[in-house]
Amino acid sequence: MHKHKLIAIVGLAGAGKTEVARFFELAGFVKIRFGDLTQEYLQQNNLEVNEHNERNAREFLRKKHGMAAYAKLNLGNIQKNLESNHVVIDGLYSWEEYKFLKHYIGEQLHLLAIYASPELRHIRLNTRHLRPLDKEEAESRDIAEIEHLNKAGPIAYADHTIVNTTTIIDLREKVHEYIKYLIK
């Protein structure tokens, strides 16, 4: 039996995780965005969508459900979709999420890191349409995600890294090459 793949995209804010997830989705993967849980929490609690509230929501959900919160809360959906499809996760964050998924998913799980320099990521974050961040907010988010959300581990431990420093066309080509390699 052919086992479907679970690709977990990791990287700091502004690296290009959402664009990469979109390319996987266009290639037929089911996309699960871990950040949707944060947005749902804000909506349920009538909180404005901004960096401060998003950070508090992420930290609250992890305090309530543990550092593997987003993986735990999405596990049923991931397993259901993996039965018949390849799946891509937009935004696995913590080392604990990785270990949790590795335990339940095993060899089907592949970590894909997306890298861009802090300077380039901060420019992207400042100019994006949804949830733009200024330089100070972007730096603060980087530090909070590394220090409080254990985000560096999965990036360092990735099975493959795509450097996203040029064009969207170049990024798409790199993603398609990786998909061809992965789905032989």
Helices and strands as residue ranges (DSSP letters): E 6-10, H 17-26, E 30-33, H 36-44, H 51-65, H 69-82, E 87-90, H 95-105, G 106-108, E 109-115, H 118-127, H 135-148, H 152-156, E 160-163, H 168-182
